[in-house]
Amino acid sequence: MLGSTHGTLTTDFRARVEACGESPRTAVHSSAAPSADDAVPLDVSGRPLHADVPDLDRFFRPESVAVIGASDAEGKPNTGITRQLIAWAERVGARLHPVHPTRPTVFGLTCHASVADLPEQVDLAVLLVADPLPVIEELAETKVKFAVAFASGFAETGDAGAAAQERLGAAVRRSGLRLLGPNTNLNAFEEFREDLDGPAIALITQSGHQGRPVYTLQELGIRLSHWAPTGNEADLETADFISYFAEQPEVGAIACYVEGLKDGRSFLLAADRAARNGVPVVAVKVGRTETGARTAASHTGKLTGADTVVDAAMRQFGVIRVDGLDELQDTAALLARARRPKADGVVVYSISGGTGAHFSDLATEAGLTLPTLSQAKQDELHQWIPAYLNVANPIDNGGHPVGDWRGRKIIDAILADPEVGVLICPITGPFPPMSDRLAQDLVDAAEQSDKLICVIWGSPVGTEDAYRTTLLGSSRVATFRTFGNCITAVRAYLGHHRFTAGYRSPFEDAPRTPSPSYRKAQALMRPSQQLSEHAAKQLLRAYGIRVPREQLVTSAAAAVRAAGLVGYPVVMKASGPQLGHKTELGLVKIGLTSASQIRDAYRELTDIARYENVPLDGILVCQMVERGVEMVVGVTQDDLFGPTVTVGLGGVLVEVLHDAAVRVPPFGEDQARAMLRELRGHALLEGVRGAPPADVDALVEVVLRIQRMALELGDELSELDINPLMVLPRGQGAVALDALAICR
């Protein structure tokens, strides 16, 4: 026996089970994770730099299992669950112990009255009770490694449920065990086909039903190794399973259905581990239309809605985001099974010129590279294809060659081209016997080639032998039913391998100790206040970011003297801690060229401030910088990921175009430059209509310095906005003309 105290535990357990009618789905979510090991390296903000990989071997392959609330009574919800768990335990070779306060046996197995009566320490406890909290506290004494809670009624139901889930999470942390759920289901205990080989898909879902399309891939011959239905994630979360699956040798791809991320940092650390191991992560993340919960004061804040940050963070760490379950299914299947590409070039091969042209347009628009085949290769193909047909790419064979010996010659010749990494053959409908011969030739060629062959089988029926037997029977040909899914999957496949080939974890270079700039900046921070423009620019100076020559003055005479020192023409602006967008209030005067203009401007600015009841710390007399590209660079706080860095077109364009790119620190120079390439207005930096190219290197340096500021001041800086950052012609640098900073 593992415990000697029976009375209170047994009585309480009996009352809980009998009160809920043996149904587990009536009760509770906590978002806190176990505390990080002190040995884990931390960045400058005190956050971990490596993912903690939970040892989930005993969860998926336990030696012993306890089913708390087990039943064999007809008509009871727990009976069907118990029956499935018994079958699962037999498959994985685990000893199963039913636990119920009033039953001597369950399905012929000896039943124990309480957790304390279990005959051995168990690896996994499955809780079929309405309120798992008291049972967690009992399990803590028996040193159980894992528990699964099916009960609902937690954070998914509102504030009261969220509070109950927090209590459950706290109990789990005290207990030392790891919990899956609550509000999870039986998907972790599904039966997987064991007759399939090759790399497998590991599946993670917060809603079990949404994983069914991926699970059924087994019927198409694609192996599935694990299914983690994370539910409300009071403890174990999506990130834990990504980290674990990324270390399993049989896993070729990880497919995720995510309704909400529990912790952004944990997710990125897990994605980083998968990227370092070369394991693709494909995710459906619902909520593309959600907006940020707070109203941002800065331009930067208005550019970064919640889903914008999620999307950017996933892309930054190589997570492939798709829109639907069909895309999740097809993309994960391709990435799990396809070998590393030999080249990025895609060739479209069809029996119809119209089909080839249509598909090629879609593929090119999606960013795939369709190289024009060399003249020598075209001449070779014209040995078997009539000379009047186009074979430059797409390749139109006219139909007849696929029905005889020429079909295989054409396929082999295409695959032999060193620029070709992927051959895609859209078959818009069955036309036996030619389609049967074409499908077989493609399968045979794929078996002898190290290049990827994809087929789109366009028949709406899908019962044809060429499709069901020939194509689906091949482990080397990737078969799709739609053009769109094929293009999405191939783009993800090529992109993943480009990404991981040169991947270096950004966490390796993350700063671990504060810089001298941080100590200077900290003295300027004012908790819960917005800094004046003058103070915000001092903050930028502390991090080595260039600002215009300027002086803060409190009299018209001082303003005239300052203009002489700064150099005409000048800009004059009101500066105060409550001022955001000064132009709208008329608190900016530009192009001033004389002392009389300076005095008039000073008087007008102070009069407006008094009329608007805006407190000032003075008037800024600034150098006027005119020639350059106006950009916006800033920092905002995201509820999931913490500080984020945004760069986009600045000035008035930020309000009109919303053209911006986002990254989550830490990131390096390569990501900073990638942000600029993502902008629709990137051409402005290269120089248009006779304008000289902008100093992109200086802009990148500003972005990296702002990133350092975001990391070091993450707990103290709510928002930072540089708009405009004037990027001068190449070699001349970048100047922050205006700045807004809000302290936390």
C-alpha positions, 0 to 999 in steps of 0.5 A, a space after each residue: 500500500 502507498 498510504 495508510 490513512 483511509 478514512 477521510 480520503 475515502 469518505 471525501 472521494 466517495 462523496 465527490 464521485 457519487 455527487 457528480 453521478 460519475 460524470 467528469 464533465 461538470 467542473 474547472 484552468 490556471 495559467 501559471 507554469 512550474 517555476 524555472 530551474 535556477 540553473 536555466 540561463 536568463 536574459 537581461 530581463 530575467 527570462 529563460 533562454 532555453 525551453 524546459 523539455 518535460 520528460 513525457 515518456 511516462 505520460 505517453 508510455 506509462 507502466 502503470 495507470 490509475 483511473 479515478 472514478 472508473 465505472 462499468 455501470 451501464 449508461 454512465 459516462 465514465 463507463 465508456 471512458 474506462 473501457 477505452 482506457 483499459 484497451 489503451 493500457 493493454 496496447 501500451 503494456 501498462 498495468 491499469 488500476 481502477 479507483 472507485 469508493 464503492 465498487 469491488 471490481 470494474 470490468 473484472 479488474 480489482 478496484 481500489 477504494 481510494 488513491 491511498 489504496 493503490 498497490 503501487 506508485 503509478 505513472 499516470 492518473 486519469 481523473 474522471 471526477 467533476 472536481 479534480 482539485 481535491 484528488 490532485 492534493 491526494 495524488 501529491 502524497 503518492 508521487 504520481 508523475 502525471 494526471 489528466 483532468 477531463 472536467 470542464 467548467 473552468 476558464 472557458 466559462 468566465 471569471 469564476 471558472 478562471 479563478 477555479 482553474 488558478 486554484 487547480 494550477 496552484 495545487 498542481 505546482 505544489 504537488 510536483 506532478 504534471 497535469 494535462 487539462 482540464 477540459 481535455 478529452 481522450 485523444 491522447 489515448 487513441 489507437 494509432 496504426 502500427 503498420 505504417 513507417 517513415 517519419 510521423 506527425 505529432 499532433 497538438 490540439 486545444 479542441 480535440 475534434 479539430 485534430 480529426 482531419 490530421 488523425 485520419 491521414 493514417 487512412 492515407 498511409 501517413 503515420 501519426 505518433 502522438 496526440 496531445 489534447 491540451 484543453 485549458 492548459 492549467 499546467 502542461 501547454 502547447 509549448 511543452 509538447 512542441 519541445 518534447 516532440 521536437 526531440 523525438 526521432 520518429 517525429 517528422 512534423 508537428 501539427 498544432 491547432 491553437 485557440 490561445 497561447 498560454 505564454 508567448 515566451 514559452 511558445 517561442 522557446 519551444 519553436 526555437 528548439 524545433 527550429 534548431 532540430 529542423 523539425 517543422 511546426 505547422 499551426 492553425 491559430 484561430 483569432 485572426 480578427 481579434 484586436 488588441 485589448 488596450 487602446 495604444 497612445 503611440 503610432 506603434 501601438 496602433 500598428 500592432 494588434 494582438 494577432 499581428 504580433 502572433 503572426 510575426 512571432 510565428 514567422 520569426 521562429 519558423 512556425 508555419 501558420 496555415 488558415 484551415 484544417 485541410 491546409 494543416 493536414 496537407 502541409 504537415 503531411 508533406 513536411 513530415 515525409 519529404 526529403 530536403 530539397 535539392 533546389 528551390 526551382 519548381 516545374 509545372 508539368 501537365 497535359 494541358 496548356 491551360 492547366 499549366 498556365 493557370 497553376 503557374 500563375 497561382 504558384 508565382 503569385 504565391 512566391 514560388 520560383 518557376 525557373 525558365 528551363 535552359 535551351 538545352 533542356 527544352 531541346 531535350 524535351 522536344 525529342 518527345 514533345 511536339 515542337 509547337 508546345 511550350 516546354 520552358 516552364 510550365 511544360 505542356 506535353 499535349 497529352 499523348 506522350 503520357 500514354 506511352 514510353 515517352 511519358 517516363 522519359 519526360 519526367 526523368 529529364 525534368 528531374 535531372 535538371 539541377 535547377 529543379 527541386 520540385 515537380 508538380 503535375 496537376 491532373 484536373 480529371 481522370 482520363 484512363 488509360 492515360 491518367 493511369 499511366 501518368 500516375 504510375 510513371 510519376 510514382 515510379 520516378 519518385 521512387 528513384 529520385 531524391 526530388 519531390 514530386 507532387 500531384 494534384 488529383 482534381 477529380 471530385 470523385 476520388 474513387 479512381 484506382 489511379 488515385 486510391 491505389 497508385 498515388 495514395 499507395 506511394 510514400 514518395 509522391 505527395 498527392 493533393 486534391 486542390 491547387 491551393 493546398 498544394 501551393 501552400 504546402 510546397 511553399 512551406 516545404 521550401 521555406 522551412 528548409 531555407 529557414 532551418 538551413 541558416 538558423 541560429 537561435 536568437 537566444 544564444 546572443 541575447 544580452 544577459 547583463 544590463 548595458 551602461 545605457 540601461 543605467 543612464 536610461 533608468 534614471 530618466 524613467 518616471 513610473 506611470 508617466 508619459 515623458 516629454 519629447 525632450 526627456 524621451 529624446 534623452 532616453 534615445 541618446 542614452 542608447 546611442 540613437 541620434 537626435 537633432 541638435 536642439 535646446 529646451 528653452 523657457 523664454 523668447 530670448 533664450 529661444 533666439 540664442 538657441 536658434 543661433 547655436 542650433 543653426 537656421 532654419 529651425 523647428 520649434 515645438 512645445 515639450 511637456 509630459 502630457 503632449 502626444 501628437 503636437 501637430 494637431 494642436 498647432 504646437 509645432 512651427 517649422 522652417 523658422 529663419 529669423 529672430 522675429 519669427 522665433 519670438 513670434 513662434 515662442 509666444 504663439 506656442 505658449 499661448 496655445 498651451 495655456 489655452 489648451 491647459 497643457 503643462 509644458 517643461 519648455 519649448 524645444 528649438 531644434 535643428 531642421 532635418 528635411 531630406 530623407 525617408 520618414 520611418 517609424 520605430 517603436 516598442 509596445 507591450 504585448 500581453 503574450 510576448 512582452 515587449 515587441 519592436 515595430 518598424 514601418 513607414 513614418 510621418 503621415 503615412 503611418 496613419 494611412 498605410 499601416 505598413 509595418 513589420 513586427 518582431 519579438 526580441 531577441 533578434 539579430 541583424 538578419 531579422 532587422 533587415 527582414 523586417 524592412 523587406 516585408 514593408 510594402 514601401 521598402 522601395 522608398 529606402 532604395 531610392 525612387 524618382 531620383 531620390 538617393 538610396 537611404 542609409 539602411 545600415 543606420 536604420 538597422 542599427 537603430 532597430 537593434 538599439 531599440 531592441 536592446 532598450 526593449 529588453 532592458 526596460 521591458 518591465 519599465 517601458 510601456 510604449 516608445 514611438 520614434 516618428 518620424 525617424 528620418 533616414 538620411 541618404 546612404 552614409 549619413 545616418 538616421 535622426 529621431 526627429 520626434 519621440 514619445 515614451 510612456 513608462 509603466 
